[in-house]
């Protein structure tokens, strides 16, 4: 890659980092603190609020579970570091020396929890100070909290430094809302610094409990890893697609008015791409989960990565001078270097490989597969026309090039 290309990539990464830093307090933090909760949910009085009447911060997170309360409560009450776990991301907990094992069934020995009991977040003596059980209302609420420990907390003259409330609300006979509300009498700086990590783990806990109560075959700890890999690869693809200057060779027909079918296929592609873009962030899409084995999902990750790499290679090949119209002058020859040395339409190949990878990695019926259909339809519709135009423009040299190369796969 040239120095200009390296500087372009570096500039994009710096700008992206700056935008992310600006967006966090304005957009990401408010969303993460009250993930899943609407304004009415945040303002609603919940059990446990009275222990800290005037908190420095109060945040509410919510998930709707397609199961009755009596099916949700046993999973909730058995949570704990030395009980059923927290149903969150065990690989992350392991990274901080907090080995948690998540239960995958209801345990009768963990169905009793009494006020005053210690409620540790990590097994053994490691980790933050354990919570204390404040209140248990069977089928309705579990309230935990921390007593003042250090001088700053004792000086506040409060019985509880923070509370962590789990509240169940029935929607109907088969649907339950689980709200988690955290209230802090004061918020130290170190607590603000780890807010993103707390959100990740608590969101995983909500998803994990939801999946178990709904009897869905999803392990959130592993699913988070797949989603993270998916999001990372998707970000790389989007940076190339929208962040880099579009090669002129891709715009040589920009002044041609598209026909109706072209517009339909273009908009169809945009619509079917929506599940791909939202997959890393929304759990409702898990209702289309297919349960692929791990080896197949990791194979999808490899295909996704290969497709992104090929996409970048195509951009590089098309960005070379002389590949497209410049100043009204047509290129003297067609592109035949880079991936075009072996295949005539590597952009379509990259898109097809990427979308197959998306489908397998997501293990989701509506992520990648519908978009793959749109890409294949565009390939079928556009390729014959494109090749006829190239033969008309370049004549026998292009016909000879066609005999030596494949459309999507190299000639063996």
Buried (B, 14 or more C-beta within 10 A) or exposed (E): EEEEEEEBBEEBEEEEEEEEEEEBEEEBBEEBBBBBBEEEBBEBEBBBBEBBEEBEBBBBBBBEBBBBBEBBBBBBBBBBBBBBBBBBBBEBBEEEEBEBEBBEEBEEEBBEBEEEBEBBBBBEEEBEEBBBBBBBEEEBBBBBBBBBEEEEBEEEEBEBBBBBBBBBBBEEEEBBBBBBBBBBBBEEEEEEEEBEEBBBBBBBBBBBBBBBBBEEEBBBBBBBBBBEBBEBBBBBBEBBEEBBEEBBBBEBEEEEEEEEEBEEBEEBBEEBBEBBEEBBEEBEBBEBBBEBEEEEBBBBBEBBBBBBBBBBBBBBBBBEEEBBBEEEEEBEEBBBEBBBBBBBBBBBBBBBBBBBBBBBBBBBBBBBBBBBBBBBBBBEEBBEEEBEEBBEEBEEBBEEBBEEBBBBEEEE
